Amino acid sequence: MRGRRSFVTGIADAIEMYNQGRFQEVEQICSAISSESESYAQAQHLLGLLAYQHGMLAEAEVFLLNAIALRPREAMFRNHLGSVQCALGRLDDGIATYRRAIKLNPRLADTHFNLGNALKRKGEFLKAQRAMKRALELNPDLDGAKLNLAILLRDQGQTEKAEKLLERAMQQHPDHVSIASNYLFNLNYHITDGQRLFDAHLKFAETHAVKTGLSPTSYVNIPDKNRRLRIGYVSADLYRHSVAYFFEPLLRQHQRDNFEIFCYSSVIKTDDITERLQGFTDVWRDVSQLPDRSVAEQVRQDGIDILVDLGGHTSIQRLLVFAEKPAPIQVTYLGYPNTTGLSSIDYRFTDIKADPAGNERWHAERLLRLPGGFLCFSALNEAPDVEMAPNNAKGYITFGCFNAMAKIQPELIQLWSEILKAVPDSRLLLKNTALSDKEVQKQLLLAFRKHGVGANRLMLHGRLASPQDHLSLYHQVDIALDSFPYNGTTTSFEALWMGVPLVSLYGDLHASRVGLSILSSIGLEDLTASTPEQYVTVAKVLADDRQRLEDLRLSLRDLVEQKLCDAESFTCRVEDAFRKIWQEWCEKQNRD
């Protein structure tokens, strides 16, 4: 009896230590438990969790399978095994394992939550949504499920429903920064009231930024106008992500004699792009596992002169690092189409088309407008060759949009329906991840049917196997239609690169003026529209001008490469901006 009690005590201690993060002690206890002990299954389970924590996924799976073999009806063991299988990229296995766990214990909220995440990754949005709802029914306080359900709704284009869910979640979890940031991010998809958006961003700063204990900092940075500057970039998107495609040209062309480049990366899963970007920096710091305060302290220790946020209120945002004001000058740029709301960020880089005079009133930061446009794209050198416009062979015009479903709002569906009616026999090709789900396709077809457009006028595509397949789909498109009120960015460049002209509707806010900025940079501002009626007209006029379509098809790639991929010129303009704001800071220090 004594032996039995000691084993039970040992495993109980190990569980408590695991919850406390004392992983080394857990491993020592569990490794010492005999295979003949009744605690052996739990010990194998804990060893599996430890291996998972340390990224040893194959070993984790072995431990968890051992535990399940001994206790096959333990649902939580299968829940954790499903997570390991999903991490290994075996989504189907993971989903099957989660479902087996739910059969054993239908009331495990965490398992429904994990199942929802796996289904979303697989592109089964409606099933994922049902799993998240069930998780919340079982555990209404599961804030992760509230957030992920809202993201699922957003990713299906149901941004108003997502907004209401996030509002309730913020009321229940007022200190949850990710919920608050996702609320703001979601607003950009359907709100066009600049003052409302600005007020919401200021409220975020008042609620969250002030809680960091921000206090005046005595900077040790030497106020020498002409010295080599330390620039720090903060991002979670330094991998195969849209932000990286715009950031790489700048990073690659920095004049290292004048600028020392630091990157603070919160990337969870690195890839070949991450590795390539690392090669363009002087110092690369993986801060993915560090809390905001620790990152801010590292920035201070590194003596960064200008700290640049590349994420805003997007996923894995690091704005609370900037709330600490660890660098004397702080800038937000590129990754987010709006103000951060933080007074601790001094500047926002943009351009005169994306943010015309007057947009200052909706920003906590000073707007610094880069001449020649605020974007530079990485040339798609491995893209397929441009092919002849499809209308030549098909006899009808095919419009297209490859933007995310979140950007396809009800008002936009109405406008696209008007365009299809204005151009006889025309088609609309839509492609995005959410359309991998047949249920999402049905919802979209129904939305168009309400405006008198039948399924025979629509071609719907989900996720494709490779970037090459994605770009090749533009061979089937004559004219790209931009989304509104949140324009495309990467998709716009891709369309133009593939010889497909873009028609863009613009509004008052940055998110709805990116298309205008891009098209103005290549001399095609006549393809932009300031009203919904003009948007329909511009699309129809271009569709009727087959010769212009052919001319653009043959000339756009060279035009984009010359005007929008000139990394050397663009980087000089950014570096001039850095030097200008640094010199202003130096002058202020010398006056004080």
N, C-alpha and C positions, 0 to 999 in steps of 0.2 A: 504493500500500500504506500509505503514511503516513497518508493521509486516512482510510482504512478503520480503521486502528488508533486514531486519535484519536476517531472516533465511538464505537467499542466502549468505549474508556476512559471517554468522557463518560457513556455510559448506565450503565456499571458504577458510576461515581462517584455518579450520580443515585440508583441503587438503594440504595447504602450510605447516602447522605444521607437518603433517605426513611425508612429503618429507624432513623435517628438522630433523626428529627423535624425535620430542617432543610428544611422545605417550601419556603421562598422560593427557596433555592438550587436545589432540584430543579426548580422551575418555570422558572427561568432557563435551566438546561441543556436541559431537554426542549423548551422553546419555540424554542430555537436550532437544534434538529436538523432537517435538511432532510427533506422528504417523499420525497426520492430515496435517503435513507440506509437501510441495512438495519436500523438501530436505531430507525427512525421508529415502528414498531408498538409497541415497548416504551415509547417516549417518550409516545405517545398513551395507552397503558395507565396510565402513571404520572400523566399529567395528569388522566386520569379518576379515579384514586384521590384525587388532591388535591382535585378538584372535589367528590367525594363527602364527603371530610373536612370541607369547608367548607359542606356543605348545598346545593351547587349541583347538584341531582340531574339536571336536564335536560341541563346541559352535560356532566356525568359520563357520561351515557348516550351522548351523541354521540361523545365521545373513545373510549369503550370499543368502540363499534360500528366506529369507524375502525380500531382495533387488530385487531378480529376479522376485518374485511374483508381485512386484510393477512396475518393469521396465523390462519386459520379453525380450525386444529386445536390451538390453544393453550387447554387446558382452564381454566387459571387466569384467563384473560381473561373467559371465560364465567362462571366462578364469581363474579367481581366484578360483572359485568353483572347477574347474578341478584340480587345484594344491592341494587344501585341500583333495579332494577325493583320489588323488594319494598318498598323505602323510598318509592317513588312510589305505593305502594298497589296495584300491578298484580301481585297474588300469583300468578295463573295464569301470567303471562308469566315471572315469576321462577322458579317451580317448573319450567316447561318448560326454561328456560335452565340451571338446575342439573342437570336430568336429561341434557341434551345434554352438559354438561361431564363428567358421570360416565361417559357412553358413551365419551367421548374418553380419559378417564383414571379408571378405576374405583377407583383407590387414593388419591384425594384426600380425606383425612379431613375437611378443612375444608368441602368441598362437601357431603358427606353431613350434616355438622352444620348447615350453612346450610339445606339442604333440609328437615331435621327441624324447624327453627324456622319455616320458611314453612308447612309442612304443619300445624303446631300452630296457627298464626294462622288458617289456613283452617278449622280445626275437624276435621281428619283425624288424630285422636290416635294410632290404631294404626299408620298409615303413618309418622307422625312418630317414633313409638317405634322402629320398625324402622330408620329412617334414623339415629337417634342411636346405636342399638346397633352399626350398621355403622361409624359414625365411631369408636366406641371400639375395635372390633376392629382397625381400621387404625392407631389411635393411642391406646393405653391410657392415655397421660398427658394426654389432652385433658380437662382438668378441667371446662371449660365443658359438654362433652357429658355428663359424669357428673351435673353439677348439673341440666342441662335434662332428662335422662332421668328423674331422680328427680322433678322437677316434673311431668313428663308422667304418671308413675305416680300421683303424688298427685292430680293433677287428674282421674284416672279412678276415684278412690276407693281405689286400692291403696296406702294410706299405710304399711302395714307393710313392703311391698316397698321403698317409697321410703326408709323408715327404714334398712333394711339396706344399701341402696346408698349412702346418705349416710354411714353409719358407716364403710364401707370407704373412701369418698372422703376422709373426715377423717383416717383413718390414713395415707393416701397423701399428703395435702396438709394437714398439721397447721396451716399458717399461713393457710389460705384462709378468710377471714372469712365470705364469702357462703355457702360450703358449710356452715359451722358454724351460721350463723343459720338457714338453710333447714332444717337438721336439727331445730333447736328449734321452728321454726314448724310443721313437719310433725308433731311429737309431739302438739301440741294437738288434732289431729283424732281421735286414738284412745287416748291415754293418760289415765287418770283418777286415777293415783297422784300426789298432790300433792308428796310428798317426792321422788319420782323426777324429776319435772319441775323442781323447785327445784334439786336437785343438778346436773342437766344445765345449767341456766342459770348456776349458780355456776361450773361448769367452764369455760363459755365466757368468763366474765369473767376467770378465772384465766389462761386460755390467751392471750386476745387483748387485754383491756383493760390489763393490766399492761405490755404491750409498747409502749405509747405513750409511756413515759417520764414518766408522771404524777408531778408533784411539787407540793408545797404552793404555792399561788399567793397572792400578796399582792394582794387586790382593791382597786381604787381606788373602788369603789362607796360613795357616802356613806351611812352608816347612819342615815338620817333616816326615821322611821317613816311620816311622812305625805306625803312628796314624791311627785311623779309618777314612776311606775315604768316601766322599759323591759322589755317582755316580748318574748322571741324565740321564735318557733315554727319548728321544723325538720321538714320533711316532703318526701317525694317524690310525694305523692298530691294535690297541689293542682291538680287538673284534674277531668275527668268521672269521678270515682272515689267510692266509698262514703264514704271519710274526709271528702272535701270537703263532702258533703251534711250531715254532722254538724258540721263545723268552721265552715261559713259563717255560721250563725246567731250563734255566739259572736263571730266576727271582725267581723261587721256591727254588733253591738250594744255593742262595747267603748266604755266612757266615755273618750274620747280626752283629756279634760282631766286624767284621773287616770292614764292608761296610754298609753305610746307604744309602738306595735306594729311589730315587725320580723318579717319572714318570710324564712327561709333555704330557698329552694326548690331541690330536686334533680330537678324535673320535667324529663324528657327531651323530651317532645313536648307543648307547651302547647296550650290550646284556649280557648274562650270562657269557661269556668269560671275558668281561670287568670287571664284578663284581668279578670274581675269581682272575684275575690278581691284582686287587686292594688289595686283601687280602695278597699279597706277598710283598707289598711295605711298607716303613715307611711313605712316603708322596706321595699322589696322587694329582696332580693338573690338573684340567680340563681347558685347555687353548684354547679350540676350538673356542671361540669367541674373543680371544685376538689377536691384531696385533703382528707382529714379534718383534718390538721394546719392547713392553710390556712383551713379553715372555722372551726376553733377560734380561730385567731388573729384572724380577722375579728370573731367574737363578742366577744372580749376588747376589741378596739379600739372596738367599738360600745358598750361599757359596759353590756351586758345585765345586768339584775338577776335575772330569772327566765327560764331557758331551758327550753322545753317540747318534748319529743320526742313526735311524733305517729305514729311508725312502729314502734317496737320492733324485733322480729326479722322484719319483713316485707321485701319486695323493696327494694333500694337503701337499706338501713338506714344510719343515720349515728350509730350508737351510739359509735363510737370518737371522735367529736367530744365526746361527753359524758364519755368516759373521761378526756379532758384537763381536765375541770372548768373550762371557760372562764368560767362564770358562778357566782356565789356560791350560788345556789339552782337546783336542776335537778329537773324534773318529767317523768314519763312519763304519757301520757294518750291514750286513744281508739283508736289504730290497732292495738293488740296486746293480746290477752286474758290476759296473764300478766306476771310479773316480767321485767325485762330481765336480772337477775342482777348488775347493776353497782352497787357500793357508792357510786359517785360520783353516782348519781341519788338525790336525797333523798326524793322523794315519788312516789306513784302515786295519781292521782285515780280514785275509784271510787264506789260507794255501798253501803249496808248490806245490800241484797238481793244484789247481785252478789258482794260480798265480806263475808260475815258475820264476827262476832267469831271469832277463831281463825285466820283466813286469813293473819294477819300472819306466821305461822311459815313460810310459803312465799314470802316476799317479801324481796328485798334492800332495797327501799324502804319507807319509812313509808307506810301506807295513810291517805289523807285522803278520808273519805267525804263526798261532796256530798249535802246534804239534797235530797229530792225527785227523786233519780235522777241518774245520771252522763251521760245522753244528752239531746240536744235535736236534733230533726230539722227539716230544711227542708220546709215545707209544699209538697206537690206540686200547686201551683195549676193546672198544665196537664194534670193527670191526667183521664182520662175520668170522667164521672159514674158514681156507683154504680148498679148495676142490681139487679133482684130476684134473690134467691138461685136458682141454677139448678135446685135440687131441685123447685121449684114446677112447672116445665115438664117436667123429665125423669123425675120420680118416684123418683129415687134420689139418695143423697148422693155428692158428689164431694169427696174430700179432695185436698189439694195441697201441694206443697213446691217452692219455686223456688231452694233452696240449691244450692251447688256440689256436684259429685259427690264431692269430697274429704270432705264432711260426711256422706255417705250410707254409713255403715259397715255391715258384715254384721249386727251386732246390731240396728241400726236397721231394716234390711230385714225381719228376723224380727218385730220389734214391729209394723211397718206391716202385715205379712201377718196378724198376729193381729187388728189393728183391722179390716182388710177382711173377715176371716171373722166378726168379731163384729157387723158391720153388713151385713146381707144386701143384695146387689145393688150395694153401694157400689163406687166407682171411686177410683183414685189418679192424679192428674195431676202429673207431674214435669217440671220445665223447668230446664235449665242448659246452658251452652256445650258441655260434653263430649257431651251427647246429640245434638249436630249430627252426630256420627259414628255411622253405622249399626252399626258393629262394637261400639261402646260400648253402644248400645241392646241388642244381642243379649246381651252379657254381663250386663246388668242384668235382662233378662227371664229369663235362665237362673237368676239368683240368686233371683228371686221364685218361679220354678217349683219350686225345691228346697223351698220352704215351702208348696207347694200352691196358689199364686196364678197363674192363667193370664194370658196376654197380653191377654185380653178385659177384664180388670179394670184395665189400665194404659193411660195416655195419656202418651206421651213427646214432649217438644218440646225442640228445640235453640235456638240463638240466633235471635232474631227481628229484623226489619228496623229497628225503632225502639223507643225507650222507651215510646211510646204503645201499640204492639202488645204489648209486654211487660206493661204494666199492664192492658191490655184482657183479657189471658188470665185475669185473676182473676175476670172475669165468669163463668167456667166452674167456679169453685171455691166450695164451701160452707164448708169448714173447712180452715184451714192447719195442717199438722203440722210442728212445729219439729224440727230435727235435734238429734242428741245423739251424743257428748258436746260437740260444738262447735255451740252454738246459732247461729241466724241473727241478724242485726241489721238491715241494710238491708231484707232480704226480709221481715222481721217487720213493720217499719213500713209497707212497701208493701202487704202483705196487709191490715193493719188499716185503712189509708187507703182501700182499695178495699172496705171493709165486710166483710172476711173475718175471722172470729174465729180466734185462734191458740191451739192446745193445745201446751203446752211441758213437757218433762221436764227436771228440774234435778238437778244433782249437787252436789259440794262445791266445785268450782273455778269461777273467774270465767267461763271459756268456756262452761260448762254452766249458767250462772245469768243470762245476759243476757235470756232470755225471761221469767224470773221478775221481773227488774227492770222490764222494759217493761210487763208485764201488771199488776204491782202498782201502777205509776204511774197506771194508768187504772181501778183498782178491779176488775180481773178476775183476781185471784190464784186464784180457784176453778178457772180453766182451766189451772192448773199441776199438775204431779204430781211426787212425790218418789221414786216407784218405777216400774219398768217396768209392773207390773201396774196401778198407778193411772193411768198414762198411757193404757193401753188403755181403762180404765173411763171416764175423763174424756171421751175422744174419742167413745165409744159413747153416753154420757149426753147429750152435746151434740148428737150426730147424731139422737137420738130426740126432741129437744125442738125441733120445727120452729118453734114460735112464738118461742122465744128466738132462734133463728137469724135469723128475720125481723126481730125487734126490734134485734138487734145490727147487722144489715145496714144499717139505717136510721140508727143512732146512732153507729157507731164513728168515722166521719170527724170529726164534730164533737168527739167525746170526745178523739181523738188530737190534734186541732188545739189544743184548750184545754189539755191536760195535757202534751203532748210536743213542742209546737211553740212554746211560750211563750219565745221567745228573750230577751226583756228580763229576765224573772225568772231564767231560767237563767244568763244572763251575770252578773247581780248576785251570784249564789251563787258562781260561779267567781271573780269579782273579790274577793269577801269572802275566799275561800280564799287567793288570791294575797296580799292585804293581811295576812292572819293569819300566813302563813309568813314574809313579809317582816319583820313586826314582831318575830317570834321571833328571826330572824337579827340584827336590829338590837340587840335586848336582849343577845344573846350577845356581839356585838362591843363593846358598851359595858361589859359585865362584864369582858371580856378586856383 
